[in-house]
Amino acid sequence: MDKVKSGKLSKKLMNSGKDNNKAVLNLIIGLVLNGTVLYYLYLLHQESCECSNIWEKQYVLYFTVAIMIISTLNTLSHDLKHNMLYKVVLFIVTMGSIVNIYALYNYVNKMKQEKCLCATQTHDQLFLYLRIYNIFQIVGLVLSICMFVYLLFLLSRK
C-alpha cells in the first residue's frame, strides 16, 4: 500500500517538475522577446529620437517592464495562483495587454507613416522585429477571442 502511495507521489512530483521546466522556459522566452523590445526603445532614447516620442512608446515601455516583473514573480511563486489578488492582477494584465497590442500597432504604423528615420531605418532590423512581434500578438489575441467564443458556445449548449 505504501508503494502505491509513494508511486503516486513520485509521479506527481515528476509532473510538477515538467510543469516547472515549461514555466521557466516560457519565462526565458518572454524575457528575451520583451527584452528585445526594451533594447529597441532604449536605443531610440539614447539617440534622442524626437519623432518617436509619442504616448504609445511610453505605454509599451512601462507595460513591457511591468510584464517582465509580473511574469518573473508568477513563475517563481506557485502559491499565488489560488489568491484572489492574483486573479485581479491577471485580469488587469490581460486588459493592459490588449491596450499594449493596440499601442504597439499604432506606434509601428505612426513611425512608418511619419517617416521617422531614427525609429525605422537606423535600427531597421529591430523595427522589423517589432512589426513581426506585433503581428504575432494580434494573431494570438484573435485566436484567444475565437477560442473564448467557442468555449462559450459549447457551454451554452449544455
ABEGO torsion letter per residue (X at the ends): XAAAAAAAAAAAAAAAAAAAAAAAAAAAAAAAAAAAAAAAAAAAAAAGBAAABBAAAAAAAAAAAAAAAAAAAAAABAAAAABAAAAAAAAAAAAAAAAAAAAAAAAAAAAAAAGBAAAAAABAAAAAAAAAAAAAAAAAAAAAAAAAAAAAAAAAAX
